[in-house]
């Protein structure tokens, strides 16, 4: 296992496509270059960076905590990892795209990534949090705002905002900056709103799918992507009935099981399109789609382009 404690990680940086400037490509995990280049930066905006790595062997990373900002991590794709927060293990296993984790200032975190990773990090100052709170509730917050709950959050709205931030494309640098600032503020505002309004509602809801059952589900789906998988099959892998499983799965991931299955198939298809010479039909069949037409439709819905166009652009970028 390779330890990356204080020196830049090797490997190509992959910046957010089409946005020049507003989104940094991180050399070190959770340590955007803008923090070092602008030590006295303005604190009335959200700093956004992106850490992307193609991982073939486990990679260990450590961050000792940002001195003044909350760090919001938003996974843009499914990832297998072990994540430790303040010296305690927070999660181990495979996480779905769209999962969000918030770390308060000066809190050390570490992780071991066992699969390729693409994550956005948003750094929000106390000034930004206070402005979001006052805008939401129409009065100032008494004292500092501390988003102290480090548990993983699965929120479809945050997922959509993060994906929009990541895939936005514009040739206008000024427009890119405005878009990035607007969406990043929306993400922070959503998290502040959840902090102060969602806890009571969550207590009234039923339980979410436990992580150990989720790990079983992920393992089953990944092992049978090329086959026809039904809800009963996935529920059985978790040891639950279909009705109980579907409700708990959605609470845990923010997604219906079918939607999650499609996402995993498209992610696997992207991997095959880049790592093999298979034609589109073969890739479609290997990922459980019964026709190229259906595969192309679903692929375009999730990725925004047809498989052929995406493959050509991705290969050209490499």
VENCOR-V119567 format. One record per residue. N is the residue number from 1. PHI is phi as a letter, one per 20 degrees, with the letter a starting at -180 (none if undefined). PSI is psi as a letter, one per 30 degrees, with the letter a starting at -180 (999 if undefined). Layout:
BEGIN
n=N phi=PHI psi=PSI
n=N phi=PHI psi=PSI
END
This chain:
BEGIN
n=1 phi=none psi=k
n=2 phi=e psi=k
n=3 phi=e psi=k
n=4 phi=c psi=i
n=5 phi=e psi=e
n=6 phi=b psi=g
n=7 phi=c psi=l
n=8 phi=f psi=k
n=9 phi=e psi=k
n=10 phi=e psi=l
n=11 phi=o psi=l
n=12 phi=f psi=k
n=13 phi=f psi=k
n=14 phi=c psi=j
n=15 phi=f psi=l
n=16 phi=f psi=k
n=17 phi=f psi=k
n=18 phi=n psi=f
n=19 phi=d psi=j
n=20 phi=e psi=j
n=21 phi=o psi=e
n=22 phi=f psi=f
n=23 phi=d psi=j
n=24 phi=f psi=k
n=25 phi=e psi=j
n=26 phi=f psi=k
n=27 phi=e psi=e
n=28 phi=c psi=k
n=29 phi=g psi=k
n=30 phi=m psi=g
n=31 phi=c psi=i
n=32 phi=f psi=k
n=33 phi=f psi=f
n=34 phi=f psi=f
n=35 phi=f psi=e
n=36 phi=e psi=e
n=37 phi=f psi=f
n=38 phi=c psi=i
n=39 phi=f psi=f
n=40 phi=d psi=h
n=41 phi=f psi=l
n=42 phi=f psi=k
n=43 phi=d psi=g
n=44 phi=e psi=g
n=45 phi=c psi=l
n=46 phi=e psi=k
n=47 phi=e psi=k
n=48 phi=d psi=k
n=49 phi=c psi=l
n=50 phi=c psi=k
n=51 phi=d psi=j
n=52 phi=c psi=k
n=53 phi=b psi=k
n=54 phi=e psi=j
n=55 phi=d psi=k
n=56 phi=d psi=f
n=57 phi=c psi=l
n=58 phi=g psi=k
n=59 phi=c psi=k
n=60 phi=d psi=k
n=61 phi=c psi=l
n=62 phi=c psi=k
n=63 phi=c psi=k
n=64 phi=e psi=g
n=65 phi=o psi=k
n=66 phi=f psi=k
n=67 phi=f psi=e
n=68 phi=c psi=f
n=69 phi=d psi=k
n=70 phi=f psi=k
n=71 phi=d psi=k
n=72 phi=d psi=j
n=73 phi=d psi=k
n=74 phi=c psi=j
n=75 phi=f psi=k
n=76 phi=e psi=f
n=77 phi=b psi=l
n=78 phi=f psi=k
n=79 phi=b psi=k
n=80 phi=d psi=k
n=81 phi=b psi=l
n=82 phi=d psi=k
n=83 phi=c psi=k
n=84 phi=d psi=k
n=85 phi=c psi=k
n=86 phi=l psi=h
n=87 phi=n psi=f
n=88 phi=d psi=k
n=89 phi=f psi=k
n=90 phi=e psi=e
n=91 phi=b psi=l
n=92 phi=b psi=k
n=93 phi=p psi=a
n=94 phi=e psi=k
n=95 phi=d psi=k
n=96 phi=e psi=l
n=97 phi=f psi=k
n=98 phi=n psi=f
n=99 phi=f psi=k
n=100 phi=c psi=k
n=101 phi=c psi=k
n=102 phi=d psi=k
n=103 phi=d psi=k
n=104 phi=f psi=l
n=105 phi=g psi=k
n=106 phi=m psi=g
n=107 phi=d psi=k
n=108 phi=f psi=k
n=109 phi=c psi=l
n=110 phi=b psi=l
n=111 phi=b psi=l
n=112 phi=c psi=j
n=113 phi=e psi=k
n=114 phi=d psi=g
n=115 phi=b psi=l
n=116 phi=g psi=k
n=117 phi=c psi=k
n=118 phi=b psi=j
n=119 phi=c psi=k
n=120 phi=e psi=k
n=121 phi=c psi=k
n=122 phi=d psi=k
n=123 phi=d psi=j
n=124 phi=d psi=k
n=125 phi=e psi=l
n=126 phi=f psi=e
n=127 phi=f psi=e
n=128 phi=f psi=e
n=129 phi=f psi=e
n=130 phi=f psi=e
n=131 phi=f psi=e
n=132 phi=f psi=e
n=133 phi=f psi=e
n=134 phi=f psi=e
n=135 phi=f psi=e
n=136 phi=f psi=e
n=137 phi=d psi=g
n=138 phi=m psi=g
n=139 phi=b psi=l
n=140 phi=f psi=l
n=141 phi=e psi=k
n=142 phi=f psi=j
n=143 phi=n psi=a
n=144 phi=f psi=k
n=145 phi=e psi=k
n=146 phi=d psi=j
n=147 phi=e psi=i
n=148 phi=e psi=f
n=149 phi=e psi=j
n=150 phi=e psi=f
n=151 phi=f psi=l
n=152 phi=f psi=k
n=153 phi=d psi=k
n=154 phi=d psi=j
n=155 phi=c psi=j
n=156 phi=g psi=e
n=157 phi=f psi=e
n=158 phi=f psi=e
n=159 phi=f psi=e
n=160 phi=f psi=e
n=161 phi=f psi=e
n=162 phi=f psi=e
n=163 phi=f psi=e
n=164 phi=f psi=e
n=165 phi=f psi=e
n=166 phi=f psi=e
n=167 phi=d psi=g
n=168 phi=g psi=k
n=169 phi=c psi=k
n=170 phi=b psi=k
n=171 phi=e psi=f
n=172 phi=e psi=j
n=173 phi=f psi=e
n=174 phi=f psi=e
n=175 phi=f psi=e
n=176 phi=f psi=e
n=177 phi=f psi=e
n=178 phi=f psi=e
n=179 phi=f psi=e
n=180 phi=g psi=e
n=181 phi=f psi=e
n=182 phi=f psi=e
n=183 phi=f psi=e
n=184 phi=f psi=e
n=185 phi=f psi=e
n=186 phi=f psi=e
n=187 phi=f psi=e
n=188 phi=f psi=e
n=189 phi=f psi=e
n=190 phi=f psi=e
n=191 phi=f psi=e
n=192 phi=f psi=e
n=193 phi=f psi=e
n=194 phi=f psi=e
n=195 phi=g psi=e
n=196 phi=d psi=f
n=197 phi=c psi=f
n=198 phi=e psi=f
n=199 phi=g psi=e
n=200 phi=f psi=e
n=201 phi=f psi=e
n=202 phi=f psi=e
n=203 phi=f psi=f
n=204 phi=e psi=f
n=205 phi=e psi=l
n=206 phi=f psi=l
n=207 phi=f psi=k
n=208 phi=e psi=l
n=209 phi=f psi=k
n=210 phi=f psi=l
n=211 phi=f psi=e
n=212 phi=f psi=e
n=213 phi=f psi=e
n=214 phi=f psi=e
n=215 phi=f psi=e
n=216 phi=f psi=e
n=217 phi=f psi=e
n=218 phi=f psi=e
n=219 phi=f psi=e
n=220 phi=f psi=e
n=221 phi=f psi=e
n=222 phi=f psi=e
n=223 phi=e psi=f
n=224 phi=c psi=g
n=225 phi=f psi=e
n=226 phi=e psi=f
n=227 phi=d psi=l
n=228 phi=f psi=j
n=229 phi=d psi=k
n=230 phi=d psi=l
n=231 phi=g psi=e
n=232 phi=f psi=e
n=233 phi=f psi=e
n=234 phi=f psi=e
n=235 phi=f psi=e
n=236 phi=f psi=e
n=237 phi=f psi=f
n=238 phi=e psi=f
n=239 phi=m psi=h
n=240 phi=c psi=l
n=241 phi=f psi=l
n=242 phi=g psi=e
n=243 phi=f psi=e
n=244 phi=f psi=e
n=245 phi=f psi=e
n=246 phi=g psi=e
n=247 phi=f psi=e
n=248 phi=f psi=e
n=249 phi=f psi=e
n=250 phi=f psi=e
n=251 phi=f psi=e
n=252 phi=f psi=e
n=253 phi=d psi=f
n=254 phi=m psi=g
n=255 phi=c psi=l
n=256 phi=f psi=l
n=257 phi=g psi=e
n=258 phi=f psi=e
n=259 phi=f psi=e
n=260 phi=f psi=e
n=261 phi=f psi=e
n=262 phi=f psi=e
n=263 phi=f psi=e
n=264 phi=f psi=e
n=265 phi=f psi=e
n=266 phi=f psi=e
n=267 phi=f psi=e
n=268 phi=f psi=e
n=269 phi=f psi=e
n=270 phi=f psi=e
n=271 phi=f psi=e
n=272 phi=f psi=e
n=273 phi=f psi=e
n=274 phi=e psi=e
n=275 phi=d psi=f
n=276 phi=c psi=l
n=277 phi=d psi=g
n=278 phi=f psi=k
n=279 phi=f psi=l
n=280 phi=f psi=e
n=281 phi=f psi=e
n=282 phi=f psi=e
n=283 phi=f psi=e
n=284 phi=g psi=e
n=285 phi=f psi=e
n=286 phi=f psi=f
n=287 phi=d psi=g
n=288 phi=n psi=g
n=289 phi=e psi=k
n=290 phi=e psi=f
n=291 phi=b psi=l
n=292 phi=f psi=e
n=293 phi=f psi=e
n=294 phi=f psi=e
n=295 phi=g psi=e
n=296 phi=f psi=e
n=297 phi=f psi=e
n=298 phi=f psi=e
n=299 phi=g psi=e
n=300 phi=f psi=e
n=301 phi=f psi=e
n=302 phi=e psi=e
n=303 phi=d psi=f
n=304 phi=n psi=f
n=305 phi=b psi=l
n=306 phi=f psi=l
n=307 phi=g psi=e
n=308 phi=f psi=e
n=309 phi=f psi=e
n=310 phi=f psi=e
n=311 phi=f psi=e
n=312 phi=f psi=e
n=313 phi=f psi=e
n=314 phi=f psi=e
n=315 phi=f psi=e
n=316 phi=f psi=e
n=317 phi=f psi=e
n=318 phi=f psi=999
END
